[in-house]
Amino acid sequence: MLDRVMLTNDDGIDAPGLAVLEQIAAEIAREVWVVAPEHDQSGQSHAISLHHALRISRRGERRFGVTGTPGDCAAIGLCHLMKDNLPDLVLSGVNRGLNLGMETVFSGTVGGAMTAMMLGVPALALSQAFTRRDSVPWDTARALGVGTIRKLLAIGWGKRAILNVNFPPLPVTEVGPMTLARQGEGMLAGMMVETRVDPRGMEYHWLNFRRGDIPQGPESDYTALRAGKIVVTPIRYDRTDNEAFRTLSEHLPRLDG
């Protein structure tokens, strides 16, 4: 049993996935702190607020809402609210929808966990995939989350990575074993802009992703999720592309020593 954990998310402090995560955390830690955005912050990635003030509202015992991003919440929690008694672990989620492939770059769920890791606290990002937007199988994450987290804690992982965990959109009895996977290409095939006109005749615009059926490779996170497994992917900040590095090194000098 851990002494304390801190929870955050990107769907907002009133999101159903956070309520699920609070139930999970209560079984693995003696003390649970929640520091989460006041409003939905999906797509905010690792963003932190440098140009406007943040406000904190107390939502209950050890429960705080922040007018900022998941990264802001991680910083407020670890550098302010809990600075004198840091948590053993930060859990970010449970996100409404999967976070796999290239989408992890944009994910606020992943961003909150990555910020916590940068600040020296081990972190997990957790997401629940679904096939119908109006019927997210929260019971899957709720039932399997405790065992998943305990097993990963028992194994351990490096300080320079978070673990990105995705639960498949299946009933608990149909879920396959926890499986290690690499970040795949993902399904993002581009972006699109939808233009509309407001009641005053002024244009406004919505951004959205365009998705396609992109080959993923045998060890990819998407491949594992499609097979009905709980997917675990270590993610770190280092984005150096080794293939491009080797190609460029044939033409550019490399730093010695």
N, C-alpha and C positions, 0 to 999 in steps of 0.2 A: 504494500500500500504506500503510495506517494504521500508526502506531507501536504503539498499544495500544487495545483495546476491553475493556469490561466487560460481562459477561452476567449476567442474572438471569431469573427466571420466577415463576410462581405454582403450578406443578404440583409443585415440589420439586426438590431437587438431583439426585435419582436418576431423574428423569423422562426418558423416551425423547426428548421434544422438545428438552430441553436438550442431550442428546448430539448431536442433529442440528445445533443451533445452534453447538455447539463446533466441529463439522466445518466449518460455513460460515465461522465467525469465523477459523479457522486459515488460510483462503485470502485474507482481506482485511486481516489485521493481523499484525504481527511478534510481538506479545505479547497473549495472551488471559488475562483474569482472570475468574473465576466467583465471584459472591457471590449465593447463592441460598438460599431457605428450606429448612430441614431436612425439613419436611413440607409436604404439599399446603396451599396457601393460596388456593385458588380462591374467588372472590367477595369477596375482602378489599378490593377497590377501591384507594383511595389511603391506606388506614389506616396509621398509624404507632403504635408502642407507647410510650405516655407513662407508664404506670402499672406496668410491670414491667420487670425487667432483661432484656437480651438477651445470649445467649452465642454465641460464635463457635467453630466447630470447623474445624481445618485438614484438608482432604480431599485434599491433594496440593499440588504446586507451583502457586501463584497460584490455588488453588481452596479456597473457604471456604463452609461451611454456617452459616446464622444461624437462631436460634430465634425467628423473627419473620416479618413480612409482606414482600411484595415492596418496599413503600415503605421498610420498615426496612432491607432489603438494599441498596437504592440509597443510603440515607443512610450505612450502615456502610461501604460501598465507597468512596463519594466523599468522605465527611467524616472517615474514619478510615484504612482500609486503603490507599487510593490518594491521600490528601490532598496528598502532596508531589509527585505525578506523575500528574495526572488523565488519564483516558482521552480519546481523541478522539471516542468514540462509545459509547453504551450500547445494547445490544440486549436486549429482553425477550421471552422465548418459548423455543422455538417452542411456542405453546399448543396443547394437545390439544382442538381444536374451534374454531369460528369466534368472532370477537369483532366483532359488527356491531350497528348500531342502538343501542337503549337499553341493550343488554347491556354496552356499553363503559363505562357508568357503574359497573357492579358489578365489572368485570374487574380482577383483580390483575395480569394481564399489562400492561394499559394503565396501571394505577396505578403499577407499577414504572417504566415509561418516563416517565410524567408527573412523578414525583418527581425523576428524574434531570434532566429538562428544567428543573424548578423550581430545581435546584441548579446550573444553568448548563452542562450537558453535553447535546449533541444526542442524541436517542434515537428508536429505532424499536420498535414493538410488532409482533411477528409471530405469526400464528396459522395452523394448518392445519385446514381444514374437513374433515369426514368424513360419510359417509352410514351407515356401520356402525361402531358403537363398538368392535368387536373387530378392525377392519381400517382403521386410520388410514393414509392414503397418505403416509407420511413421505418417501418418495422424491421426491415433488413439491416439497416445501419444500427438501429437500436439494439437488436438482438446480437449482432456479431461484432459490434464496436469494442466492447470491453475485452473480449478474448483476443481480438486483433491487436489492440494496443498493448495488452499485457505480453503477448508473444513477441512483438517487436521490441519492447523495452528489455525483455529477457535476452534477446539476441544482441541488441545494441547496434549503433552505426556511428559513422564519423561526425566530428563537430562541424565539418564544412558542408554538410548536406542536410536537407529536410527529407522526410519521407512523404510522398504524395500517395494517398490511399483512396481508391475508388471502389465502391460497392456496386455490384451489377444490379440491373433492374429486374430482379427475380425474387420470388418468395424465398424465405430463409431456407427451406428444405431443399431447394434446387440450386443453391449457391455452391460453386466449386471451391477448392482450397485456395488459400492465400498464395499468390504467385508473384515472383519477382519479374519485372519487365523493364525494358528500356523505353524512354520517351520516343514515340513514333512520330511520323510526319504529321499525323492528325488529319482532320477532315476539312480544314479551312482552305478554300480554293480562291479566296479573294474577299473583297468587301464591296458593298453597294450603298448608294445614297438614295433614300426615298424622299422626294420633295413634295410638300403639301402647302396649302394656303390657309392661313388662320382667318377668323371672322372679320378682321380688319383689312384683309386683302394682302397681308404680308406673307412672304414665303418663309417656311421653316423646314428643317431637314432632320431626318433620322438616319443614323448610321447602323448598319447591320452586317453580319458576316454572311458570305456565300460559301456553302459547303458542297463538297463533292466526294465521290468514292475514290479515295487515293490509296494506292498500295502502301502497306504499312511495314511489311517485313515480319519474320516469324517470332521475334522476341519483343514486339511492340506492345505498348499498353493497350491500344485498341484491340489488337488480336486477342489478348488475354481477357479483356472485358467481354468481347463477343462470345468467348468460350464460357462465359458465366462465372468467371473467377474473381476473387477479391484481388485487385491489382495494386502492387506496391512498387513505386519507382523512386529511387533516390535522385534528388535534384539539387544542383549547386549553382552558385553565381557564375563560375567560370564558363564562358561560352566560346572559348577558343575552338575554332574548327581545325582539327588536326590535318585533314586533307588539304585544305587551302593553305595552311601554314607550311606544309611540305612543299607545295607548288611554289609559293612565294619565296621560300628560302633558297630556291635555285637561282633567284634573280636579285634578292635583297640580302644585305649583310645581317647576321644575327648577333644579338648581344652576347658577348663572351663573359663567362664568369658569373 
